[in-house]
Amino acid sequence: MALSKTDLLNKVLLAIIILLVIVIVSGTLIVKLSPKKAAEARELIARGKAINLAEPADTSDIAYFELGTLRITTVNEDEENMLGVGMVLSPWLAYPAGDSVFYEELARKKNVLKAVFQQYFSERTKEQILSIPEEAITKNMCEQINTKLSLGRISDVYFTDYLFLE
């Protein structure tokens, strides 16, 4: 009994589909089972991926750098300029070392934390921001961020970049 062209084509297509499924499943398993290591702040600094300008006051703290660089526009200062001044921030948060549950909360709420910075700086003019002492800004930011967190508290806010663009 000879196979018709349709039967042969169906068997070839079925073999290709089975092969693709095997490749996808095995690739997924390999990726899922391979050990992953989250880069710690010290490792990022050592590899040149992050810059540490100010060490946390308490050495039992470590840093959360994953907020990245934020670009914010301040309130306009005069009626002629419809847009405010551009600002670039690279904040990082100090939190207790070894608190992996709190780290997970920080990672989950990353966008909420970015919004806190966005709101704070976008509601002020460049002159207002420059007139506030850095300690007052970091204290205020720390308080606002801690109100958004439930599993722990950050101890301080630091800035790698804090630039105005004109």
C-alpha positions in Angstrom: 0.0 0.0 0.0 1.7 3.2 -1.2 1.4 6.5 0.6 -0.3 9.3 -1.2 1.4 12.7 -1.5 -1.1 14.1 1.0 -0.3 11.4 3.6 3.4 11.9 3.1 3.2 15.7 3.4 1.1 15.3 6.6 3.7 13.0 8.1 6.5 15.3 7.2 4.7 18.3 8.7 3.8 16.4 11.8 7.5 15.4 12.2 8.6 19.0 11.9 6.0 20.2 14.4 7.1 17.5 16.9 10.8 18.5 16.4 9.9 22.2 17.0 8.0 21.4 20.2 11.0 19.3 21.4 13.4 22.2 20.7 11.2 24.8 22.4 10.5 22.7 25.5 14.2 21.7 25.9 15.3 25.3 25.4 12.8 26.5 28.0 13.9 23.9 30.5 17.6 24.7 30.0 16.9 28.4 30.6 14.7 27.8 33.6 17.1 25.3 35.3 20.2 27.3 34.7 21.4 29.1 37.9 20.9 32.8 37.9 22.8 35.2 40.1 21.5 38.7 40.8 24.2 41.3 40.6 24.8 43.0 43.9 25.6 46.7 44.1 29.2 46.1 44.9 29.6 43.8 41.9 28.0 46.4 39.7 30.4 49.1 41.0 33.4 46.7 40.5 32.4 46.0 36.9 31.9 49.7 36.2 28.2 49.4 35.7 27.4 51.7 38.6 29.3 54.5 40.4 29.3 54.9 44.1 29.6 58.6 45.0 28.5 58.4 48.6 28.7 55.4 50.9 25.7 54.7 53.1 26.1 56.0 56.7 25.4 52.6 58.1 27.6 49.8 56.8 24.8 47.2 57.5 22.9 48.8 54.5 23.3 47.9 50.9 22.0 49.8 47.9 19.1 49.3 45.4 20.3 50.8 42.1 17.6 49.4 39.8 15.6 52.7 39.5 18.1 53.7 36.8 18.3 57.2 35.3 15.2 59.3 35.5 14.5 62.3 33.2 12.2 64.8 34.7 10.9 68.2 33.6 10.5 70.8 36.3 7.8 73.5 36.5 8.3 76.3 34.1 9.8 79.4 35.7 8.4 82.1 33.4 5.5 82.5 31.1 7.6 82.7 27.9 9.1 79.2 28.5 6.2 76.7 28.2 8.4 73.9 29.4 10.4 73.7 32.5 14.1 72.8 32.8 15.1 69.2 32.1 16.6 67.3 35.0 18.5 64.0 35.1 18.5 61.9 38.3 20.1 58.6 39.1 18.8 57.7 42.6 19.6 54.7 44.7 18.1 53.6 47.9 19.9 52.2 51.0 18.1 49.3 52.7 19.1 46.7 55.3 21.6 44.1 54.0 20.2 40.5 53.7 16.6 41.5 53.5 15.7 39.7 50.4 11.9 40.0 50.9 12.2 43.8 51.1 14.4 43.8 48.0 11.6 41.9 46.2 9.1 44.6 47.3 11.5 47.3 46.0 11.8 45.5 42.7 8.0 45.0 42.4 7.3 48.7 43.2 10.1 50.1 41.1 7.6 52.1 38.9 5.8 53.5 42.0 9.2 54.6 43.4 10.1 56.3 40.1 6.7 58.1 40.3 7.6 59.5 43.7 10.8 61.1 42.3 8.9 62.3 39.2 6.1 63.9 41.3 8.5 65.6 43.8 10.8 67.2 41.2 8.1 68.0 38.5 6.1 70.1 41.0 9.0 72.5 41.7 11.0 75.0 39.7 14.8 74.7 39.2 15.3 77.6 41.7 13.1 75.9 44.3 15.0 72.7 44.0 18.3 74.4 44.2 17.2 76.4 47.3 16.4 73.3 49.2 19.3 71.7 51.0 20.3 68.2 49.8 19.7 66.7 53.2 16.1 68.1 53.3 15.4 66.6 49.8 16.8 63.2 50.7 14.9 63.2 54.0 11.7 64.2 52.3 12.2 61.6 49.5 13.0 58.9 52.1 9.8 59.7 54.0 7.6 59.7 50.8 9.1 56.4 49.6 8.7 54.7 53.0 5.0 55.5 52.9 4.7 53.4 49.7 6.5 50.4 51.3 5.0 47.8 53.6 7.7 45.2 54.2 10.5 47.4 55.4 12.0 50.9 55.3 14.8 52.4 53.4 17.3 54.3 55.5 18.4 56.9 52.9 18.3 58.1 49.4 21.5 58.9 47.4 22.0 60.4 44.0 24.7 59.3 41.5 23.5 61.9 39.0 21.7 65.1 39.9 21.9 67.4 36.8 19.9 70.2 35.2 19.8 70.3 31.4 19.4 73.7 29.8 
